[in-house]
């Protein structure tokens, strides 16, 4: 019975953590300043690869982000992802994320993942387990974002930990 309870608790925590990551990802547009030309069209929020937060993102897609309409899309390649404003790269893409980031270097796509080391490797935003308490910690690589003309709101920067590649 105790083993079952600890397993159920672990499963509930995993669901809660993934739900939190989905909400954080979907709320990012409120705290990210995209280049002007990107703000003039329908916002595209994308995910690449299989990840438990994808179903949560699909549910959130019906709501608007940053007070403007948003559409959610699954993408299969970096070339498809170049049309996205925000891209969540799933852990299933760990072996490919360097190539994906390289392909997106010339696009102003906000790259987000929970792959360990993602922000240090050149991704813009990484969701990780908070080392000191329960919850998700946000790591931001400002250098990678600035190279694409992307800036972050001061509120997000206060909550996040800034990492350097």
C-alpha positions in Angstrom: 0.0 0.0 0.0 2.8 2.4 0.9 4.6 1.6 -2.4 1.4 2.3 -4.3 0.9 5.6 -2.5 4.4 6.8 -3.2 4.1 5.8 -6.9 0.8 7.7 -7.2 2.4 10.7 -5.5 5.3 10.6 -7.9 2.9 10.3 -10.9 0.9 13.2 -9.6 4.0 15.3 -9.1 5.1 14.5 -12.7 1.7 15.5 -14.1 1.8 18.7 -12.0 5.3 19.6 -13.1 4.4 19.0 -16.8 1.2 21.1 -16.4 3.3 23.9 -14.8 5.8 23.8 -17.7 2.9 23.9 -20.2 1.4 27.0 -18.5 4.8 28.7 -18.2 5.5 28.1 -21.9 2.1 29.4 -22.9 2.4 32.5 -20.7 5.9 33.3 -22.0 4.6 35.7 -24.8 3.5 38.1 -22.1 7.1 38.4 -20.9 9.0 38.2 -24.2 9.6 41.1 -26.6 9.7 39.8 -30.2 11.0 41.9 -33.1 8.3 44.2 -34.5 7.8 42.3 -37.7 6.9 39.2 -35.6 4.3 41.0 -33.6 2.1 42.0 -36.6 0.8 38.5 -37.3 -1.1 35.6 -35.7 1.2 34.2 -33.0 2.3 30.6 -33.6 3.1 28.5 -30.6 4.8 25.1 -31.5 6.1 21.9 -30.1 8.6 19.5 -31.6 8.8 15.9 -30.5 6.8 13.8 -28.1 6.4 15.2 -24.5 3.7 15.0 -21.8 3.1 18.7 -22.0 1.9 18.6 -25.6 -1.6 17.6 -24.6 -1.7 20.4 -22.1 -0.5 22.8 -24.8 -3.2 21.6 -27.2 -5.8 22.4 -24.5 -4.3 25.8 -23.8 -4.3 26.7 -27.5 -7.9 27.7 -27.4 -7.1 30.6 -25.2 -5.2 33.7 -26.3 -1.7 34.5 -25.3 -0.4 38.1 -24.9 -3.9 39.5 -25.7 -3.7 38.4 -29.3 -4.8 35.2 -31.0 -2.5 32.3 -31.0 -2.4 29.0 -32.8 -0.7 25.8 -31.6 1.1 23.5 -34.1 3.1 20.4 -33.8 6.2 20.6 -36.1 8.4 17.8 -37.3 11.5 19.6 -38.4 13.6 22.7 -37.8 12.5 24.2 -41.2 8.8 23.9 -40.1 9.8 25.4 -36.7 11.2 28.5 -38.4 7.6 29.7 -38.9 7.0 29.5 -35.2 7.2 32.4 -32.7 7.7 30.1 -29.7 9.0 26.6 -30.0 9.1 23.9 -27.2 11.7 21.3 -28.0 10.8 18.0 -26.3 13.3 15.8 -24.6 12.8 13.2 -27.4 14.9 15.7 -29.5 17.9 15.6 -27.1 20.1 14.0 -29.7 19.1 16.6 -32.3 18.7 19.9 -30.4 22.1 21.2 -31.4 21.2 20.9 -35.1 17.8 22.3 -34.5 19.2 25.4 -32.7 21.8 25.8 -35.5 19.1 25.7 -38.1 17.0 28.3 -36.2 20.0 30.7 -35.7 18.8 33.0 -38.5 15.2 33.0 -37.3 13.7 34.9 -34.4 12.1 31.9 -32.8 12.0 31.8 -29.0 13.4 28.3 -28.2 12.3 26.6 -25.0 13.0 23.1 -23.6 13.4 21.1 -20.5 16.4 19.2 -21.9 19.2 19.5 -19.2 21.8 22.0 -20.3 19.6 23.4 -23.1 20.2 27.1 -22.1 23.9 26.7 -21.7 24.1 25.0 -25.1 22.4 28.0 -26.9 18.7 27.6 -26.3 16.9 30.7 -25.0 14.8 29.3 -22.1 15.2 26.1 -20.1 12.7 24.7 -17.6 14.4 22.7 -14.9 13.6 21.2 -11.5 14.3 23.9 -8.9 17.3 22.8 -6.8 16.1 24.2 -3.5 12.4 23.8 -3.5 9.5 22.1 -5.3 8.7 23.5 -8.7 10.1 24.6 -12.0 13.1 26.9 -12.3 13.5 29.1 -15.4 17.0 29.4 -16.9 17.5 32.1 -19.5 20.3 32.5 -22.0 20.0 36.3 -22.8 22.9 36.2 -25.3 21.2 33.6 -27.5 17.9 35.7 -27.4 19.6 39.0 -28.1 21.3 37.6 -31.2 17.8 37.1 -32.5 16.5 40.5 -31.4 14.5 39.0 -28.6 14.4 40.6 -25.1 12.7 39.6 -21.9 10.5 41.5 -19.5 12.1 42.5 -16.2 9.5 40.5 -14.3 10.6 37.3 -16.0 14.3 38.2 -15.5 13.8 38.6 -11.8 12.2 35.1 -11.5 14.7 33.4 -13.8 18.3 32.5 -13.4 20.5 33.9 -16.2 23.0 31.5 -17.7 26.0 32.0 -19.9 27.0 29.6 -22.6 
